[in-house]
Every structure is written in structure tokens, then in C-alpha cells.
Amino acid sequence: MKVHLLETRRAGIALRRKQIFDWLNHGNLGELTISESNDQGLHRLVHLAHFTRGTYEETLFEPRLLWMNEGRFMLTGFQRRKTDDGILEYTQSWLCLNEDAPDLPEGR
């Protein structure tokens, strides 16, 4: 499914609403898929939301649908980043807008 993706956190730090809906930030338009895979770190099957746009890729582990309305929906779960100190895991929410969804909310 093609969506515009807006993340609500950067490297684990929550963004202010104004930063998320900045008038220059229309999200990344790409392909969103949800699947199930075996995770070596958790030693079990996990659900994955996978977003790709060219070479840009993001994965949301254990995604949960929080709400859906008028071509928009919010997924929540956690993301992983490799750091010099090891693997960092943090909560993340993705605001997904369908390709033909209404304009971004006010507060930009």
C-alpha cells in the first residue's frame, strides 16, 4: 500500500506536534507492508511493518493499529537502531496518510 509516512520520534526522542506537521514535512511516499517473521533477538515470531522508499527502509516491530480515519491511520510499536554501544530499541508511532488522503492536520 502506498502511504506518506511521518514518524513521531527521531532516535527515540519524541517530536513536538509542530515538528511532525511542519509545512515542509509531507512525509516520505513509499510502500508499506505488514508481515510476520522470526526474530533472532526476541527468539519468536514477530509482526513487522516494513516501509520502503527507494533505498530508504524502516521497520516497525510489533505494529498495532491505534486509529484509522479518512485515509489516515496510526501504527505504534518499536524500532531498532545500531549504535556504537549496541542495539537501541525505542517506542515509535507512524502516522500513515494514504496517497489520496486529505491534507495534513492543522498545527503545521
DSSP file (Angstrom, degrees, kcal/mol; ACC not computed):
  #  RESIDUE AA STRUCTURE BP1 BP2  ACC     N-H-->O    O-->H-N    N-H-->O    O-->H-N    TCO  KAPPA ALPHA  PHI   PSI    X-CA   Y-CA   Z-CA
    1    1 A M              0   0    0      0, 0.0    31,-2.9     0, 0.0     2,-0.4   0.000 360.0 360.0 360.0 132.3    0.0    0.0    0.0
    2    2 A K  E     +A   31   0A   0     29,-0.2    97,-1.0    27,-0.1     2,-0.3  -0.691 360.0 159.5 -83.0 128.2    1.4    3.4   -0.9
    3    3 A V  E     -AB  30  98A   0     27,-2.3    27,-2.5    -2,-0.4     2,-0.5  -0.963  45.0-119.0-142.7 158.4    1.5    5.9    2.0
    4    4 A H  E     -AB  29  97A   0     93,-2.9    93,-2.4    -2,-0.3     2,-0.5  -0.905  38.2-149.2 -92.3 127.3    3.1    9.0    3.2
    5    5 A L  E     -AB  28  96A   0     23,-2.0    23,-1.6    -2,-0.5     2,-0.5  -0.884  18.7-179.0-108.3 127.0    5.0    8.1    6.4
    6    6 A L  E     - B   0  95A   0     89,-2.4    89,-3.0    -2,-0.5     2,-0.3  -0.989  16.6-148.4-121.8 121.1    5.5   10.6    9.3
    7    7 A E  E     - B   0  94A   0     -2,-0.5    87,-0.2    87,-0.2    20,-0.0  -0.647   5.8-153.4 -87.0 145.7    7.5    9.3   12.3
    8    8 A T  S    S+     0   0    0     85,-2.0     7,-2.7    -2,-0.3     2,-0.3   0.482  78.6  42.8 -96.4  -4.2    6.6   10.8   15.8
    9    9 A R  E     -G   14   0B   0     84,-0.3     2,-0.5     5,-0.2     5,-0.2  -0.980  63.2-152.5-137.8 151.1   10.1   10.2   17.2
   10   10 A R  E >  S-G   13   0B   0      3,-2.3     3,-2.1    -2,-0.3    82,-0.0  -0.980  85.7 -21.1-123.8 118.0   13.7   10.6   16.0
   11   11 A A  T 3  S-     0   0    0     -2,-0.5    -1,-0.1     1,-0.3     3,-0.1   0.837 129.6 -50.5  52.6  36.4   16.2    8.2   17.6
   12   12 A G  T 3  S+     0   0    0      1,-0.2     2,-0.6    79,-0.1    -1,-0.3   0.324 111.7 119.9  89.9  -7.8   13.8    7.7   20.5
   13   13 A I  E <   -G   10   0B   0     -3,-2.1    -3,-2.3    77,-0.1    -1,-0.2  -0.814  66.2-121.3 -96.7 124.6   13.2   11.4   21.2
   14   14 A A  E     -G    9   0B   0     -2,-0.6     2,-0.3    -5,-0.2    -5,-0.2  -0.372  24.0-136.1 -64.9 135.4    9.6   12.5   20.9
   15   15 A L        -     0   0    0     -7,-2.7     2,-0.1    -2,-0.1    -1,-0.1  -0.664  19.5-112.2 -89.7 147.4    8.9   15.2   18.4
   16   16 A R    >>  -     0   0    0     -2,-0.3     4,-2.0     1,-0.1     3,-0.8  -0.459  31.1-110.5 -72.4 153.2    6.7   18.1   19.1
   17   17 A R  H 3> S+     0   0    0      1,-0.3     4,-2.4     2,-0.2    -1,-0.1   0.867 119.9  56.5 -52.7 -40.1    3.4   18.2   17.1
   18   18 A K  H 34 S+     0   0    0      1,-0.2    -1,-0.3     2,-0.2     5,-0.1   0.873 106.9  49.2 -62.3 -37.1    4.7   21.3   15.3
   19   19 A Q  H X4 S+     0   0    0     -3,-0.8     3,-0.9     1,-0.2    -1,-0.2   0.891 111.1  49.3 -69.2 -39.5    7.8   19.3   14.2
   20   20 A I  H 3< S+     0   0    0     -4,-2.0    -2,-0.2     1,-0.2    -1,-0.2   0.921 119.9  36.4 -64.9 -43.6    5.7   16.4   13.0
   21   21 A F  T 3< S+     0   0    0     -4,-2.4    -1,-0.2    86,-0.2    -2,-0.2   0.025  80.8 153.8-102.8  26.8    3.4   18.5   10.9
   22   22 A D    X   -     0   0    0     -3,-0.9     3,-1.9     1,-0.2    86,-0.1  -0.272  55.9-118.8 -51.9 139.5    5.9   21.1    9.8
   23   23 A W  T 3  S+     0   0    0     85,-1.0    -1,-0.2     1,-0.3    81,-0.1   0.710 115.2  51.3 -61.7 -19.2    4.7   22.6    6.5
   24   24 A L  T 3  S+     0   0    0     84,-0.2     2,-1.0     1,-0.1    -1,-0.3   0.642  93.2  84.7 -86.8 -15.7    7.8   21.3    4.7
   25   25 A N    <   +     0   0    0     -3,-1.9    -1,-0.1     1,-0.2     3,-0.1  -0.750  39.0 154.4 -95.0  99.4    7.2   17.7    6.1
   26   26 A H        -     0   0    0     -2,-1.0    -1,-0.2     1,-0.3    -3,-0.1   0.246  57.1-115.2-102.5  10.7    4.8   15.9    3.9
   27   27 A G        -     0   0    0    -23,-0.1     2,-0.5    -7,-0.1    -1,-0.3   0.023  37.6 -65.7  78.7 168.6    6.3   12.5    4.9
   28   28 A N  E     -A    5   0A   0    -23,-1.6   -23,-2.0    -3,-0.1     2,-0.6  -0.840  45.3-138.1 -93.5 124.9    8.1   10.0    2.7
   29   29 A L  E     +A    4   0A   0     -2,-0.5     2,-0.3   -25,-0.2   -25,-0.2  -0.754  51.3 119.9 -84.7 120.5    5.9    8.5    0.0
   30   30 A G  E     -A    3   0A   0    -27,-2.5   -27,-2.3    -2,-0.6     2,-0.5  -0.846  62.5 -63.8-159.6-166.2    6.7    4.8   -0.2
   31   31 A E  E     -AC   2  52A   0     21,-2.7    21,-2.2    -2,-0.3     2,-0.5  -0.847  37.5-161.8-103.9 127.8    5.4    1.3    0.1
   32   32 A L  E     + C   0  51A   0    -31,-2.9     2,-0.3    -2,-0.5    19,-0.2  -0.931  14.0 171.7-110.4 127.2    4.1   -0.1    3.4
   33   33 A T  E     - C   0  50A   0     17,-2.4    17,-3.4    -2,-0.5     2,-0.4  -0.959  18.9-152.1-130.0 152.4    3.7   -3.8    4.0
   34   34 A I  E     + C   0  49A   0     -2,-0.3     2,-0.2    15,-0.2    15,-0.2  -0.993  30.2 147.8-125.4 130.6    2.9   -5.8    7.2
   35   35 A S  E     - C   0  48A   0     13,-2.6    13,-3.0    -2,-0.4     2,-0.4  -0.799  41.2-108.1-146.4-175.6    4.2   -9.3    7.6
   36   36 A E  E     + C   0  47A   0     11,-0.2     2,-0.3    -2,-0.2    11,-0.2  -0.973  36.5 166.8-125.9 140.7    5.4  -11.9   10.2
   37   37 A S  E     - C   0  46A   0      9,-2.7     9,-3.2    -2,-0.4     2,-0.5  -0.976  40.5-101.7-149.8 159.5    8.9  -13.1   10.6
   38   38 A N  E     - C   0  45A   0     -2,-0.3     2,-0.6     7,-0.2     7,-0.2  -0.758  35.7-150.7 -84.2 124.8   11.2  -15.0   13.1
   39   39 A D  E  >> - C   0  44A   0      5,-2.9     4,-1.4    -2,-0.5     5,-1.2  -0.873   8.6-160.2-102.6 122.0   13.2  -12.5   15.2
   40   40 A Q  T  45S+     0   0    0     -2,-0.6    -1,-0.1     1,-0.2     5,-0.0   0.853  91.4  51.3 -68.2 -35.5   16.6  -13.8   16.3
   41   41 A G  T  45S+     0   0    0      1,-0.2    -1,-0.2     3,-0.1    -2,-0.0   0.884 119.4  34.2 -70.2 -38.7   16.9  -11.3   19.1
   42   42 A L  T  45S-     0   0    0      2,-0.2    -1,-0.2     4,-0.0    -2,-0.2   0.586  99.9-135.8 -92.1 -11.6   13.5  -12.0   20.6
   43   43 A H  T  <5S+     0   0    0     -4,-1.4     2,-0.3     1,-0.2    -3,-0.2   0.884  71.7  75.1  58.4  43.2   13.6  -15.7   19.8
   44   44 A R  E   <S-C   39   0A   0     -5,-1.2    -5,-2.9    -7,-0.1     2,-0.3  -0.975  91.5 -73.3-165.3 171.5   10.0  -15.7   18.5
   45   45 A L  E     -C   38   0A   0     -2,-0.3     2,-0.3    -7,-0.2    -7,-0.2  -0.575  50.5-174.1 -73.4 139.1    7.7  -14.8   15.6
   46   46 A V  E     -C   37   0A   0     -9,-3.2    -9,-2.7    -2,-0.3     2,-0.3  -0.959  25.4-120.0-132.7 152.7    7.0  -11.1   15.4
   47   47 A H  E     -C   36   0A   0     -2,-0.3    15,-2.8   -11,-0.2     2,-0.4  -0.720  32.8-163.1 -86.4 143.7    4.8   -8.9   13.3
   48   48 A L  E     -CD  35  61A   0    -13,-3.0   -13,-2.6    -2,-0.3     2,-0.6  -0.994  19.0-156.6-132.6 134.5    6.6   -6.3   11.2
   49   49 A A  E     -CD  34  60A   0     11,-2.7    11,-2.9    -2,-0.4     2,-0.5  -0.963  23.5-165.4-103.0 123.5    5.5   -3.1    9.4
   50   50 A H  E     -CD  33  59A   0    -17,-3.4   -17,-2.4    -2,-0.6     2,-0.5  -0.949   8.1-170.0-119.3 124.2    8.1   -2.5    6.7
   51   51 A F  E     -CD  32  58A   0      7,-2.8     7,-2.3    -2,-0.5     2,-0.4  -0.949   7.7-179.2-114.7 128.5    8.3    0.8    4.9
   52   52 A T  E     +CD  31  57A   0    -21,-2.2   -21,-2.7    -2,-0.5     2,-0.3  -0.985  16.3 170.0-130.2 140.9   10.5    1.3    1.8
   53   53 A R  E >  S- D   0  56A   0      3,-2.6     3,-2.2    -2,-0.4     2,-0.4  -0.796  72.5 -58.4-144.9  97.3   11.1    4.2   -0.5
   54   54 A G  T 3  S-     0   0    0     -2,-0.3    -1,-0.1     1,-0.3   -24,-0.0  -0.518 122.5 -16.2  63.7-121.5   14.0    3.5   -2.9
   55   55 A T  T 3  S+     0   0    0     -2,-0.4     2,-0.4    -3,-0.1    -1,-0.3   0.545 116.5 102.2 -90.3  -8.2   17.0    2.7   -0.7
   56   56 A Y  E <   +D   53   0A   0     -3,-2.2    -3,-2.6     2,-0.0     2,-0.4  -0.643  50.4 174.6 -78.3 126.4   15.3    4.1    2.4
   57   57 A E  E     +D   52   0A   0     -2,-0.4     2,-0.3    -5,-0.2    -5,-0.2  -0.996  12.7 177.7-136.2 139.9   13.9    1.4    4.7
   58   58 A E  E     -D   51   0A   0     -7,-2.3    -7,-2.8    -2,-0.4     2,-0.4  -0.988  10.7-157.9-136.4 147.6   12.3    1.4    8.1
   59   59 A T  E     -D   50   0A   0     -2,-0.3     2,-0.6    -9,-0.2    21,-0.4  -0.994   2.8-160.6-128.6 132.2   10.9   -1.4   10.2
   60   60 A L  E     -D   49   0A   0    -11,-2.9   -11,-2.7    -2,-0.4     2,-0.3  -0.960  19.2-143.3-110.1 119.1    8.4   -1.1   13.0
   61   61 A F  E    S+DE  48  78A   0     17,-3.3    17,-1.7    -2,-0.6   -13,-0.2  -0.602  75.8   1.2 -85.5 142.8    8.3   -4.2   15.2
   62   62 A E  E    S-     0   0A   0    -15,-2.8    -1,-0.2    -2,-0.3   -14,-0.2   0.905  86.3-160.2  49.7  53.2    5.0   -5.5   16.7
   63   63 A P  E     -     0   0A   0      0, 0.0     2,-0.4     0, 0.0    14,-0.2  -0.340   9.4-167.8 -66.2 143.1    2.9   -2.8   15.0
   64   64 A R  E     - E   0  76A   0     12,-2.1    12,-2.1    -2,-0.0     2,-0.6  -0.997  23.4-123.2-130.6 135.0   -0.5   -2.1   16.4
   65   65 A L  E     + E   0  75A   0     -2,-0.4    10,-0.2    10,-0.2     3,-0.1  -0.691  28.4 178.0 -79.0 118.8   -3.2   -0.1   14.8
   66   66 A L  E     -     0   0A   0      8,-3.1     2,-0.3    -2,-0.6    -1,-0.2   0.888  62.9 -21.4 -87.5 -45.3   -4.2    2.8   17.1
   67   67 A W  E     - E   0  74A   0      7,-0.8     7,-2.1     2,-0.0    -1,-0.4  -0.984  50.2-157.0-159.8 161.6   -6.8    4.5   15.0
   68   68 A M  E     + E   0  73A   0     -2,-0.3     2,-0.3     5,-0.2     5,-0.2  -0.982  22.7 154.1-146.9 133.5   -7.9    4.9   11.4
   69   69 A N  E >   - E   0  72A   0      3,-3.0     3,-1.6    -2,-0.3    -2,-0.0  -0.913  61.8 -13.9-163.2 130.0   -9.9    7.8    9.9
   70   70 A E  T 3  S-     0   0    0     -2,-0.3     3,-0.1     1,-0.3    28,-0.1   0.836 129.0 -40.3  46.9  50.8  -10.4    9.5    6.5
   71   71 A G  T 3  S+     0   0    0      1,-0.3    27,-3.4    30,-0.1     2,-0.3   0.623 121.6 100.8  78.5  12.0   -7.4    7.9    4.7
   72   72 A R  E <   +EF  69  97A   0     -3,-1.6    -3,-3.0    25,-0.2     2,-0.3  -0.948  42.0 170.4-126.8 148.6   -5.1    8.2    7.8
   73   73 A F  E     -EF  68  96A   0     23,-2.2    23,-3.2    -2,-0.3     2,-0.5  -0.988  23.3-135.7-153.8 158.5   -4.0    5.7   10.4
   74   74 A M  E     -EF  67  95A   0     -7,-2.1    -8,-3.1    -2,-0.3    -7,-0.8  -0.967  14.8-168.5-120.2 125.9   -1.6    5.5   13.2
   75   75 A L  E     -EF  65  94A   0     19,-2.5    19,-2.9    -2,-0.5     2,-0.4  -0.889   6.6-167.6-107.2 142.7    0.6    2.4   13.9
   76   76 A T  E     +EF  64  93A   0    -12,-2.1   -12,-2.1    -2,-0.4     2,-0.2  -0.968  31.1 104.8-130.0 149.7    2.6    2.0   17.1
   77   77 A G  E     - F   0  92A   0     15,-2.4    15,-2.3    -2,-0.4     2,-0.3  -0.837  62.8 -66.8 179.4-142.6    5.4   -0.4   18.0
   78   78 A F  E     -EF  61  91A   0    -17,-1.7   -17,-3.3    13,-0.3     2,-0.3  -0.986  31.5-152.3-139.4 154.5    9.1   -0.2   18.4
   79   79 A Q  E     - F   0  90A   0     11,-2.7    11,-2.0    -2,-0.3     2,-0.4  -0.783  10.3-138.9-117.5 162.9   12.1    0.4   16.2
   80   80 A R  E     - F   0  89A   0    -21,-0.4     2,-0.4    -2,-0.3     9,-0.2  -0.955  14.9-175.9-123.3 143.0   15.8   -0.7   16.4
   81   81 A R  E     - F   0  88A   0      7,-2.4     7,-3.3    -2,-0.4     2,-0.5  -0.997  24.1-129.3-134.0 139.8   18.9    1.3   15.6
   82   82 A K  E     + F   0  87A   0     -2,-0.4     2,-0.2     5,-0.2     5,-0.2  -0.773  35.3 174.8 -85.5 130.8   22.5    0.1   15.7
   83   83 A T  E >   - F   0  86A   0      3,-3.2     3,-1.0    -2,-0.5    -2,-0.0  -0.751  48.4 -98.9-125.2 174.7   24.8    2.3   17.7
   84   84 A D  T 3  S+     0   0    0     -2,-0.2     3,-0.1     1,-0.2    -2,-0.0   0.798 125.2  49.7 -63.7 -27.9   28.4    2.2   18.8
   85   85 A D  T 3  S-     0   0    0      1,-0.3     2,-0.3     0, 0.0    -1,-0.2   0.488 124.8 -89.7 -90.7  -4.1   27.2    0.9   22.1
   86   86 A G  E <  S- F   0  83A   0     -3,-1.0    -3,-3.2     2,-0.0     2,-0.5  -0.952  73.6 -14.4 133.5-154.4   25.0   -1.9   20.7
   87   87 A I  E     - F   0  82A   0     -2,-0.3     2,-0.5    -5,-0.2    -5,-0.2  -0.769  54.3-157.2 -93.0 128.1   21.4   -2.1   19.6
   88   88 A L  E     - F   0  81A   0     -7,-3.3    -7,-2.4    -2,-0.5     2,-0.4  -0.916   8.0-170.0-104.6 126.8   19.0    0.7   20.7
   89   89 A E  E     + F   0  80A   0     -2,-0.5     2,-0.3    -9,-0.2    -9,-0.2  -0.960  13.1 164.9-116.3 135.4   15.3   -0.1   20.9
   90   90 A Y  E     - F   0  79A   0    -11,-2.0   -11,-2.7    -2,-0.4   -78,-0.1  -0.989  39.7 -96.1-147.7 154.5   12.7    2.6   21.4
   91   91 A T  E     + F   0  78A   0     -2,-0.3     2,-0.3   -13,-0.2   -13,-0.3  -0.367  44.4 180.0 -68.8 150.6    8.9    3.1   21.0
   92   92 A Q  E     - F   0  77A   0    -15,-2.3   -15,-2.4    -2,-0.1     2,-0.4  -0.995  18.8-158.5-151.2 146.9    7.7    4.6   17.8
   93   93 A S  E     - F   0  76A   0     -2,-0.3   -85,-2.0   -17,-0.2     2,-0.5  -0.993  10.4-154.0-126.6 139.5    4.5    5.6   16.2
   94   94 A W  E     -BF   7  75A   0    -19,-2.9   -19,-2.5    -2,-0.4     2,-0.7  -0.955   4.5-153.1-113.6 124.6    4.0    6.1   12.5
   95   95 A L  E     -BF   6  74A   0    -89,-3.0   -89,-2.4    -2,-0.5     2,-0.5  -0.882  20.4-164.4 -91.6 120.3    1.3    8.4   11.1
   96   96 A C  E     -BF   5  73A   0    -23,-3.2   -23,-2.2    -2,-0.7     2,-0.5  -0.922   7.9-167.2-112.8 128.5    0.4    7.0    7.7
   97   97 A L  E     -BF   4  72A   0    -93,-2.4   -93,-2.9    -2,-0.5   -25,-0.2  -0.962  24.9-120.8-115.0 125.9   -1.5    9.0    5.1
   98   98 A N  E >   -B    3   0A   0    -27,-3.4     3,-2.3    -2,-0.5   -95,-0.2  -0.231  32.6-105.9 -58.0 155.0   -2.9    7.3    2.1
   99   99 A E  T 3  S+     0   0    0    -97,-1.0    -1,-0.1     1,-0.3   -96,-0.1   0.833 123.3  36.7 -53.0 -36.1   -1.7    8.7   -1.2
  100  100 A D  T 3  S+     0   0    0    -29,-0.0    -1,-0.3     3,-0.0    -2,-0.1   0.105  89.8 134.3-105.5  20.3   -5.0   10.4   -1.8
  101  101 A A    <   -     0   0    0     -3,-2.3   -30,-0.1   -30,-0.2     3,-0.1  -0.270  64.7 -91.7 -68.5 155.9   -5.7   11.3    1.9
  102  102 A P        -     0   0    0      0, 0.0    -1,-0.1     0, 0.0    -4,-0.0  -0.122  62.4 -69.7 -58.0 166.5   -6.9   14.9    2.8
  103  103 A D        -     0   0    0      1,-0.1     3,-0.1    -3,-0.1    -3,-0.0  -0.010  66.7 -78.0 -54.0 163.1   -4.2   17.5    3.6
  104  104 A L        -     0   0    0      1,-0.1    -1,-0.1    -3,-0.1     4,-0.1  -0.254  60.3 -89.8 -61.0 152.2   -2.2   17.2    6.8
  105  105 A P        -     0   0    0      0, 0.0     3,-0.2     0, 0.0    -1,-0.1  -0.136  49.1 -92.1 -60.5 160.6   -3.9   18.3   10.0
  106  106 A E  S    S+     0   0    0      1,-0.2   -85,-0.0    -3,-0.1     0, 0.0  -0.229  98.5  73.2 -66.5 164.8   -3.7   22.0   11.2
  107  107 A G              0   0    0     -3,-0.1   -86,-0.2   -86,-0.0    -1,-0.2   0.565 360.0 360.0 102.0  14.1   -0.9   22.9   13.5
  108  108 A R              0   0    0     -3,-0.2   -85,-1.0    -4,-0.1   -84,-0.2   0.488 360.0 360.0 -70.0 360.0    1.9   22.7   11.0
